[in-house]
C-alpha cells in the first residue's frame, strides 16, 4: 500500500525517522520520554514502601537507612549534569543504555548484599546514579531539538510523567512487596525498566531532528533569518559563559526553591497535618490530592507555556505555590485543606518544565542538557536541606512554621526573581572579543 505525505528525516546512518500523514514523530518520542520519566522518578520518589521491610530484613536502624536515601538523593542530582554532558557528547541513546545497565546491575547487587556499606554503594549510590542518567535531564535535550513551536507542551509531558510516577509507583511497590517481598519487587522493577528502556533507546529516541522541527512553514523563514544573523554576529556560547550570566542563576535559584518545597511536602506534609489535628487518612488524601490535580493541570499549563510569556507563567506558579505553603500550615477544616491542595496541585508540576524551556530559549538547544543538569542539581540540594530542616525545625522550635514558612518565602522570592528573566527570549551568543583584545 502506498502511503501519502511520507518523508524521511533520518541522517548519518541513523534509522529513518518519518512523518506519515499528519503524525509528527516527535510526539512518539514524547510518549516514550513520559513513560521513562514515570519509571525513573517513580522509583526515586517512591522509596517509602521499602523502608520498613528493608529495616526488618537487614536490621538497619531507621536513621541509617534514611541517611543512605539522603545521600542517594544527592547522587541522583550529581548524575544529572553528567547526563546532560554525555547527551551532548555521546548522544541520548548511549546515555539511556548506560543508565539502564547501571540501574539493573546496582539493583541486582542491592538484593544480594546484607552489609550496610555494600547496600549503601549499591542502592544509595549505584542505583541513584543510574536513575540520574535516565532522568528527565537526559530527555530534555532531545525534546528541545524536536520541538520549537510546541516546546512547552512537549516538556510539560515530562512533568506529567513525574506526577504519574509518584502517584502510581507507590501503590504498585506496596502491592508487590506485600505479595513477593522487597527483593523480588526491586528485581521486577529492574526487569520492567530494562524491557522498556532497551527498545525505546534503540528504536524511538532520535537525536537527529528535522531541520525546522515542528515549525509551520510560515514560521520557518523568520526564524531562519534571525538565527543566521545571530550566528554571524558572534561566536557560539559556551557553558562557562552561560553560568556567568544572570538568567542561569535566576533559573537555578528558582529550581532550588522548587526542590526545597517539593521534598519538604513529600517528607513532612503528612506529619505536619497530623500534628495540626488531622487524622492520617485525611492528611494523606490532602497531600495526595496535590499530585492527582497536577497530573491533569500540566496539560493545560503546557498549552499556556506556548502562548504566554514563559517567565510570567513561571513566576505565577512560584507565587501561588508559595502562598499555598503558608495556607497548608494554617488550614483547620477539611474543606480548607482540600481547597488549598487543589489550588496547589494546579501549579505543582510546572516549574521544572518551564525552567528547561526557558534555558533552551535563552541559551539554545545545544547547551540545554548540561545547563539543565547543573540547575537541577540545585533542585536536589534544596530537597536535601528541606528534608533535614523539616525535622530539626519542629524538634527544636515545636512548630512547622520554620520549614514551611521558609519554603513559602523562598517560592515568593523565586517568583520575583523569575520576573527578571527575559520576557521574550532568543538564543544568546557569546560576545565577540574586541579588536586587538
C-alpha positions as CSV (number, residue, x, y, z in Angstrom):
1,X,0.0,0.0,0.0
2,X,1.3,3.4,-0.9
3,X,1.3,6.0,1.9
4,X,0.9,9.7,1.1
5,X,2.8,12.5,2.7
6,X,5.7,10.3,3.6
7,X,9.0,12.0,4.4
8,X,12.3,10.7,5.7
9,X,14.2,12.8,8.3
10,X,16.9,10.3,9.4
11,X,20.6,11.2,8.6
12,X,24.1,10.0,9.1
13,X,23.3,6.3,9.3
14,X,20.5,6.7,11.8
15,X,17.4,4.7,11.1
16,X,14.9,6.6,9.1
17,X,12.6,8.9,11.1
18,X,9.4,9.5,9.3
19,X,6.3,11.7,9.2
20,X,3.3,9.7,8.0
21,X,0.3,11.7,7.2
22,X,-0.3,14.3,9.9
23,X,1.6,12.4,12.6
24,X,4.8,14.1,13.8
25,X,7.3,11.5,15.1
26,X,8.4,13.9,17.8
27,X,5.2,13.0,19.7
28,X,6.2,9.3,19.7
29,X,9.5,10.5,21.4
30,X,7.4,12.5,23.9
31,X,5.3,9.4,24.7
32,X,8.4,7.3,25.3
33,X,10.1,10.1,27.4
34,X,6.9,10.4,29.5
35,X,7.0,6.6,30.4
36,X,10.7,6.8,31.1
37,X,10.1,9.7,33.5
38,X,7.3,7.7,35.2
39,X,9.7,4.8,35.8
40,X,12.7,6.9,36.9
41,X,11.0,9.5,39.1
42,X,8.6,6.9,40.3
43,X,11.4,4.8,41.7
44,X,13.3,7.7,43.2
45,X,10.3,9.2,44.9
46,X,8.5,6.0,46.0
47,X,11.1,4.6,48.3
48,X,8.7,4.8,51.3
49,X,7.2,1.3,50.9
50,X,10.6,-0.3,51.1
51,X,11.6,1.4,54.3
52,X,10.2,-0.9,57.0
53,X,10.7,-4.2,55.0
54,X,14.4,-3.4,54.5
55,X,14.8,-2.3,58.1
56,X,13.1,-5.5,59.4
57,X,15.1,-7.8,57.0
58,X,18.6,-6.3,57.2
59,X,18.5,-4.9,60.8
60,X,19.3,-1.4,59.8
61,X,18.2,1.5,62.0
62,X,15.7,3.9,60.5
63,X,18.3,6.8,60.7
64,X,20.9,4.7,58.9
65,X,18.5,3.9,56.0
66,X,17.3,7.5,56.0
67,X,20.9,8.6,55.6
68,X,21.5,6.2,52.8
69,X,18.4,7.5,51.0
70,X,19.5,11.2,51.6
71,X,22.9,10.6,50.1
72,X,21.2,8.8,47.2
73,X,19.2,11.9,46.5
74,X,22.4,13.9,46.3
75,X,24.0,11.2,43.9
76,X,20.8,11.4,41.8
77,X,21.3,15.1,41.5
78,X,25.0,14.9,40.8
79,X,24.4,12.4,38.0
80,X,22.2,15.0,36.1
81,X,25.0,17.4,34.9
82,X,26.9,14.3,33.8
83,X,23.8,13.1,31.9
84,X,23.5,16.4,30.2
85,X,27.1,16.5,29.3
86,X,27.1,12.9,27.9
87,X,23.9,13.5,25.9
88,X,25.7,16.5,24.3
89,X,28.9,14.5,23.5
90,X,27.7,10.9,23.1
91,X,24.0,11.1,22.3
92,X,20.8,10.2,24.0
93,X,20.9,6.5,23.1
94,X,24.3,6.0,24.7
95,X,23.3,7.7,27.9
96,X,20.0,5.8,28.3
97,X,21.6,2.4,27.6
98,X,24.4,3.2,30.1
99,X,21.9,4.3,32.7
100,X,19.8,1.2,32.2
101,X,22.9,-1.0,32.7
102,X,23.8,0.8,35.9
103,X,20.2,0.6,37.2
104,X,19.9,-3.1,36.5
105,X,23.3,-4.1,37.9
106,X,23.0,-2.0,41.0
107,X,19.5,-3.3,41.7
108,X,20.7,-6.9,41.4
109,X,23.5,-6.1,43.8
110,X,21.1,-4.5,46.2
111,X,19.0,-7.6,46.6
112,X,22.1,-9.8,47.3
113,X,24.1,-7.7,49.8
114,X,23.5,-7.5,53.5
115,X,26.4,-5.4,54.7
116,X,25.4,-1.7,55.3
117,X,28.4,-0.4,53.3
118,X,27.7,-2.6,50.4
119,X,24.0,-1.7,50.5
120,X,24.9,2.0,50.6
121,X,27.1,1.6,47.5
122,X,24.6,-0.5,45.5
123,X,21.3,1.1,46.5
124,X,22.3,4.6,47.7
125,X,25.0,5.4,45.1
126,X,24.7,2.9,42.2
127,X,21.0,2.9,41.6
128,X,20.8,6.7,42.1
129,X,23.5,7.4,39.5
130,X,21.8,5.1,37.0
131,X,18.4,6.7,37.6
132,X,20.0,10.1,37.2
133,X,21.4,9.1,33.8
134,X,17.9,8.2,32.7
135,X,16.2,11.1,34.3
136,X,14.3,13.9,32.6
137,X,17.6,15.8,32.3
138,X,18.8,13.2,29.7
139,X,15.5,13.5,27.8
140,X,15.1,17.3,27.8
141,X,17.7,18.0,25.0
142,X,16.1,15.6,22.5
143,X,12.7,17.2,23.1
144,X,14.0,20.7,22.7
145,X,15.5,19.6,19.3
146,X,12.3,18.0,18.1
147,X,10.0,20.9,19.2
148,X,10.2,24.6,18.8
149,X,6.7,25.9,18.3
150,X,5.2,23.4,20.9
151,X,8.2,23.0,23.1
152,X,6.4,24.0,26.3
153,X,3.7,21.3,25.7
154,X,6.3,18.6,24.9
155,X,8.4,19.4,28.1
156,X,5.3,19.5,30.2
157,X,4.6,15.9,29.4
158,X,7.7,15.0,31.4
159,X,6.1,16.7,34.4
160,X,3.0,14.6,33.8
161,X,5.2,11.5,33.8
162,X,6.8,12.6,37.1
163,X,3.4,13.1,38.8
164,X,2.1,9.8,37.4
165,X,5.2,8.1,38.7
166,X,4.7,9.4,42.2
167,X,1.0,8.6,42.1
168,X,1.3,5.1,40.6
169,X,4.5,3.6,41.7
170,X,3.9,3.9,45.5
171,X,0.8,1.6,45.4
172,X,2.4,-0.7,42.9
173,X,5.5,-1.2,45.1
174,X,3.4,-1.6,48.1
175,X,1.4,-4.4,46.4
176,X,4.5,-6.1,45.1
177,X,6.3,-6.0,48.4
178,X,3.2,-7.5,50.2
179,X,3.0,-10.2,47.5
180,X,6.6,-11.0,46.7
181,X,8.8,-9.2,49.2
182,X,11.0,-6.2,48.8
183,X,13.8,-8.0,47.0
184,X,11.6,-9.5,44.3
185,X,9.8,-6.2,44.0
186,X,13.1,-4.5,43.1
187,X,14.1,-7.2,40.7
188,X,10.6,-6.9,39.0
189,X,11.2,-3.2,38.7
190,X,14.6,-3.6,37.1
191,X,13.2,-6.1,34.6
192,X,10.4,-3.8,33.6
193,X,12.7,-0.9,33.4
194,X,15.1,-2.8,31.1
195,X,12.3,-4.2,28.9
196,X,11.0,-0.7,28.2
197,X,14.3,1.3,28.0
198,X,16.2,-1.1,25.7
199,X,13.8,-0.9,22.7
200,X,12.9,2.7,23.4
201,X,16.6,3.7,23.3
202,X,17.3,1.7,20.1
203,X,14.2,2.4,18.1
204,X,12.4,5.6,19.4
205,X,14.9,8.2,20.7
206,X,16.5,10.0,17.7
207,X,18.8,12.9,18.2
208,X,18.7,13.9,14.5
209,X,15.5,16.0,14.4
210,X,14.1,17.6,11.2
211,X,15.8,20.8,10.2
212,X,12.9,23.0,11.3
213,X,11.4,20.7,14.0
214,X,7.7,21.3,14.4
215,X,7.6,24.8,12.9
216,X,4.9,25.7,10.5
217,X,6.0,26.9,7.0
218,X,5.1,30.5,7.8
219,X,7.4,30.4,10.9
220,X,10.5,29.0,9.2
221,X,11.7,32.0,7.1
222,X,11.6,34.5,10.0
223,X,13.4,32.1,12.4
224,X,16.0,31.1,9.9
225,X,16.8,34.7,9.2
226,X,17.1,35.5,12.9
227,X,19.3,32.5,13.5
228,X,21.6,33.4,10.6
229,X,22.0,36.9,11.8
230,X,22.8,35.8,15.4
231,X,25.4,33.2,14.1
232,X,27.2,35.8,12.0
233,X,27.1,38.4,14.8
234,X,29.1,36.5,17.4
235,X,30.6,33.1,18.1
236,X,28.6,30.3,19.8
237,X,28.0,30.5,23.6
238,X,30.0,28.2,25.9
239,X,28.9,26.6,29.1
240,X,31.4,28.7,31.1
241,X,29.9,31.8,29.5
242,X,26.3,30.8,30.3
243,X,27.0,30.2,34.0
244,X,28.3,33.7,34.3
245,X,25.0,35.2,33.2
246,X,22.1,36.3,35.4
247,X,19.4,34.2,33.7
248,X,21.2,31.0,34.5
249,X,21.3,31.8,38.2
250,X,17.7,33.1,38.2
251,X,16.6,29.7,36.9
252,X,18.9,27.8,39.3
253,X,17.7,29.6,42.4
254,X,14.1,29.1,41.3
255,X,14.8,25.3,41.0
256,X,16.4,25.3,44.4
257,X,13.2,26.7,45.9
258,X,11.2,24.2,43.8
259,X,13.3,21.2,45.2
260,X,13.1,22.6,48.7
261,X,9.3,22.8,48.6
262,X,8.6,19.5,46.8
263,X,10.8,17.4,49.1
264,X,9.6,19.2,52.2
265,X,6.0,18.4,51.3
266,X,6.8,14.8,50.4
267,X,8.7,14.2,53.6
268,X,6.9,16.3,56.2
269,X,3.5,17.2,54.7
270,X,1.5,14.3,56.3
271,X,3.2,14.5,59.7
272,X,2.6,18.3,59.7
273,X,-1.1,17.9,59.1
274,X,-1.4,15.2,61.7
275,X,0.4,17.4,64.2
276,X,-2.3,20.0,63.4
277,X,-5.1,17.7,64.3
278,X,-6.0,15.9,61.0
279,X,-6.2,12.1,61.0
280,X,-3.7,10.0,59.0
281,X,-6.1,9.2,56.1
282,X,-7.3,12.8,55.7
283,X,-3.7,14.0,55.8
284,X,-2.7,11.5,53.1
285,X,-5.7,12.4,50.9
286,X,-4.9,16.1,51.3
287,X,-1.3,15.7,50.1
288,X,-2.2,13.1,47.5
289,X,-4.8,15.4,46.0
290,X,-1.9,17.8,45.1
291,X,-0.3,15.1,42.9
292,X,-3.6,14.0,41.4
293,X,-4.6,17.5,40.3
294,X,-1.1,18.1,39.0
295,X,-1.3,15.2,36.6
296,X,-4.1,17.0,34.7
297,X,-3.1,20.6,35.2
298,X,0.2,20.0,33.4
299,X,-1.7,19.5,30.1
300,X,-3.3,22.9,30.5
301,X,-0.1,24.6,31.6
302,X,1.8,23.1,28.7
303,X,-0.5,24.8,26.2
304,X,-0.3,28.1,28.1
305,X,3.6,27.8,28.0
306,X,3.5,28.0,24.2
307,X,1.1,31.0,24.2
308,X,2.0,33.2,27.2
309,X,5.4,34.6,28.1
310,X,7.1,31.7,29.9
311,X,8.7,33.9,32.6
312,X,5.3,35.3,33.6
313,X,3.8,31.8,33.8
314,X,6.8,30.5,35.9
315,X,6.6,33.5,38.3
316,X,2.8,32.9,38.7
317,X,3.5,29.2,39.5
318,X,6.1,30.0,42.1
319,X,3.9,32.7,43.7
320,X,0.8,30.6,44.0
321,X,2.8,27.6,45.3
322,X,4.5,29.8,47.9
323,X,1.1,31.1,49.2
324,X,-0.1,27.5,49.2
325,X,2.7,26.6,51.7
326,X,1.6,29.3,54.0
327,X,-2.0,28.1,53.6
328,X,-1.2,24.5,54.4
329,X,0.2,25.4,57.8
330,X,-2.9,27.4,58.6
331,X,-5.7,25.2,57.4
332,X,-8.0,23.9,60.2
333,X,-11.0,22.4,58.4
334,X,-11.3,19.6,55.9
335,X,-12.6,21.8,53.2
336,X,-9.8,24.3,53.7
337,X,-7.2,21.5,53.3
338,X,-8.8,20.2,50.1
339,X,-9.2,23.6,48.7
340,X,-5.5,24.5,49.4
341,X,-4.4,21.2,47.9
342,X,-6.5,21.6,44.8
343,X,-5.1,25.1,44.1
344,X,-1.6,24.0,45.0
345,X,-1.9,21.0,42.6
346,X,-2.7,23.2,39.7
347,X,0.7,24.8,39.9
348,X,2.7,21.9,41.4
349,X,4.4,20.4,38.4
350,X,5.0,23.4,36.0
351,X,8.2,24.9,37.2
352,X,10.7,22.2,36.1
353,X,9.3,22.1,32.5
354,X,9.2,25.8,32.2
355,X,12.7,26.2,33.5
356,X,14.1,23.8,31.0
357,X,12.2,25.5,28.2
358,X,13.4,28.9,29.3
359,X,17.0,27.7,29.3
360,X,16.6,26.4,25.7
361,X,15.1,29.7,24.7
362,X,17.9,31.7,26.1
363,X,21.0,29.6,25.6
364,X,19.9,27.4,22.6
365,X,19.2,23.7,22.4
366,X,23.0,22.8,22.1
367,X,23.7,23.7,25.8
368,X,20.3,22.9,27.4
369,X,21.3,19.4,28.6
370,X,24.3,20.3,30.6
371,X,22.8,23.7,31.8
372,X,19.6,22.0,32.9
373,X,21.6,19.3,34.7
374,X,23.6,22.0,36.6
375,X,20.5,23.9,37.6
376,X,18.6,20.7,38.6
377,X,21.5,19.9,40.9
378,X,20.4,22.9,42.9
379,X,16.9,21.3,43.0
380,X,18.3,18.2,44.7
381,X,20.4,20.3,47.2
382,X,17.3,22.2,48.1
383,X,15.4,18.9,48.7
384,X,18.2,17.6,51.0
385,X,18.1,20.8,53.1
386,X,14.4,20.8,53.5
387,X,14.2,17.2,54.4
388,X,16.6,17.9,57.3
389,X,15.1,21.3,58.2
390,X,11.6,19.9,58.4
391,X,12.5,17.5,61.3
392,X,15.1,19.7,63.0
393,X,12.9,22.8,63.0
394,X,10.0,21.1,64.6
395,X,12.1,19.3,67.2
396,X,13.9,22.5,68.1
397,X,11.1,25.1,68.0
398,X,8.0,22.9,68.2
399,X,6.5,24.4,65.1
400,X,6.4,23.7,61.4
401,X,6.5,27.3,60.5
402,X,10.3,27.2,60.4
403,X,10.4,24.8,57.4
404,X,7.0,25.5,55.7
405,X,7.4,29.3,56.2
406,X,10.9,29.1,54.7
407,X,9.5,27.2,51.7
408,X,6.8,29.8,51.2
409,X,9.3,32.7,51.4
410,X,11.7,31.0,49.0
411,X,9.0,30.4,46.5
412,X,7.8,34.0,46.7
413,X,11.4,35.2,46.2
414,X,11.7,32.8,43.2
415,X,8.6,34.4,41.7
416,X,10.1,37.9,42.0
417,X,13.4,36.6,40.5
418,X,11.6,34.9,37.6
419,X,10.0,38.2,36.6
420,X,13.5,39.5,35.9
421,X,14.1,36.8,33.2
422,X,13.9,37.9,29.6
423,X,10.3,38.3,28.6
424,X,10.7,37.0,25.0
425,X,14.0,35.2,25.0
426,X,16.0,34.5,21.9
427,X,19.2,32.3,21.9
428,X,22.1,34.1,23.5
429,X,25.5,34.1,21.8
430,X,29.0,34.8,23.2
431,X,30.2,38.3,22.8
432,X,33.0,38.6,20.3
433,X,36.3,39.9,21.6
434,X,37.1,43.5,20.9
435,X,39.6,44.2,18.2
436,X,43.1,43.8,19.5
437,X,41.8,42.3,22.7
